[in-house]
């Protein structure tokens, strides 16, 4: 049976500046571990520690630019573009541009603080 998800749950974010995370689907809002879907709003100058997650992360940038660093590349993902960060590979996200970024993140399986494995 179809189920309406009336609103997201706002989740605390890691990183150097406040970033808004609205989880629509995932551990917190819908009690599912199969996948997570979240709307992110990151200010200019935000960056988070590197991580080696146990989940695949697919990110669709709606506005601004999201910088995605890996061990071998730096990708600047612009509005209208998407990026896939595979499970088990080191990655670091930031929004260095003047407008920050507005984006949707989908993690399979769902994002969890226990499986993100952030750098110390």
C-alpha positions in Angstrom: 0.0 0.0 0.0 1.3 3.5 -0.9 2.2 5.6 2.1 2.4 9.4 2.2 5.6 10.8 3.8 4.2 14.1 5.0 7.4 15.8 6.0 11.1 15.1 6.5 13.1 15.0 9.8 15.9 17.5 10.1 19.1 15.8 11.0 22.3 17.3 12.5 25.1 17.6 10.0 28.8 17.1 10.3 31.1 19.7 8.8 32.6 23.1 9.3 29.5 25.2 9.0 25.8 24.5 9.7 24.2 22.5 6.8 20.6 21.6 6.7 19.7 17.9 6.1 16.1 16.9 5.7 15.7 13.2 5.6 12.6 12.0 3.8 13.4 8.3 3.7 15.8 6.5 6.0 16.6 5.3 9.5 15.2 8.3 11.3 12.1 9.4 9.3 10.7 6.2 8.0 12.6 3.5 9.9 14.0 1.9 6.8 17.6 0.7 6.3 17.2 -0.2 2.6 17.9 3.3 1.4 17.9 7.0 2.4 16.7 10.0 0.5 17.6 13.5 1.9 17.5 17.1 0.8 20.7 19.0 1.6 21.3 22.7 1.7 25.0 23.6 2.3 26.3 27.1 2.7 29.3 28.6 0.9 32.5 27.4 2.5 31.0 24.2 4.1 33.2 21.1 4.1 33.0 17.8 6.0 35.6 15.3 6.9 36.5 12.6 4.4 34.7 9.3 4.8 34.8 5.7 3.6 31.1 4.7 3.7 29.6 1.2 3.5 26.9 2.6 1.2 26.7 3.9 -2.4 25.8 7.5 -2.5 24.0 9.1 -5.5 23.8 12.9 -5.4 21.8 15.2 -7.7 22.7 18.9 -7.5 19.7 21.2 -7.9 21.5 24.5 -7.4 25.1 25.7 -6.9 28.1 23.4 -7.0 29.1 20.4 -4.9 32.8 19.5 -4.8 33.5 15.8 -4.5 37.1 14.8 -3.8 38.3 11.2 -4.1 41.7 9.7 -3.9 42.1 10.1 -7.7 40.0 13.1 -8.7 38.2 16.3 -7.8 34.8 16.6 -9.3 32.8 19.9 -9.4 29.2 18.8 -9.8 27.1 21.6 -11.1 23.3 22.2 -11.0 21.6 19.6 -13.2 24.4 17.1 -12.8 24.8 14.0 -10.6 27.6 12.0 -9.1 27.9 8.4 -7.7 30.3 7.7 -4.9 30.7 3.9 -4.6 30.6 2.1 -1.2 34.1 1.5 0.2 35.8 4.3 -1.6 37.2 7.4 0.3 35.3 10.6 -0.5 35.0 14.2 0.8 32.2 16.7 0.1 32.3 20.5 0.2 30.6 23.5 -1.2 33.3 26.2 -1.8 31.3 28.2 -4.4 29.7 31.6 -3.5 26.2 30.2 -3.5 26.8 26.9 -1.7 24.7 24.0 -3.0 21.2 22.6 -2.8 21.1 18.8 -3.6 19.4 15.5 -3.1 21.3 12.5 -1.7 20.3 8.9 -2.1 22.2 6.3 -0.1 21.9 2.5 -0.7 21.7 1.0 1.9 20.5 3.9 4.1 23.0 6.4 5.5 23.9 5.6 9.1 26.5 7.2 11.4 27.7 3.7 12.2 28.5 3.0 8.5 29.8 6.3 7.2 33.3 5.9 8.7 34.4 9.6 8.8 38.0 10.5 9.1 39.1 11.6 12.6 
